[in-house]
């Protein structure tokens, strides 16, 4: 069983969820079932045009997509840059 993160932007709504299946096609069926059951919540999308349909998916190796990326957390991912101001 593989895990996939699937995102869809359709007609002013945003859908985002992690789904499972032996193939990506089965994961998309799982995605639709989770939308129907309410497990994946419909969110309002205001950034993208309502005329555009965008669907993306990615296979997740570890089965987990939760990542802390806040710069205010000690264990945040990313590169820290030191600011140096020169008086010369």
Secondary structure as the mmCIF struct_conf table of DSSP 4:
data_model
#
loop_
_struct_conf.conf_type_id
_struct_conf.id
_struct_conf.beg_label_comp_id
_struct_conf.beg_label_asym_id
_struct_conf.beg_label_seq_id
_struct_conf.end_label_comp_id
_struct_conf.end_label_asym_id
_struct_conf.end_label_seq_id
STRN STRN1 UNK A 2 UNK A 10
TURN_TY1_P TURN_TY1_P1 UNK A 11 UNK A 12
STRN STRN2 UNK A 13 UNK A 21
BEND BEND1 UNK A 22 UNK A 23
HELX_RH_AL_P HELX_RH_AL_P1 UNK A 24 UNK A 37
TURN_TY1_P TURN_TY1_P2 UNK A 38 UNK A 38
BEND BEND2 UNK A 39 UNK A 40
HELX_LH_PP_P HELX_LH_PP_P1 UNK A 41 UNK A 42
STRN STRN3 UNK A 43 UNK A 44
BEND BEND3 UNK A 47 UNK A 48
TURN_TY1_P TURN_TY1_P3 UNK A 50 UNK A 51
STRN STRN4 UNK A 54 UNK A 60
BEND BEND4 UNK A 61 UNK A 63
TURN_TY1_P TURN_TY1_P4 UNK A 71 UNK A 72
BEND BEND5 UNK A 73 UNK A 73
TURN_TY1_P TURN_TY1_P5 UNK A 74 UNK A 75
BEND BEND6 UNK A 78 UNK A 78
#
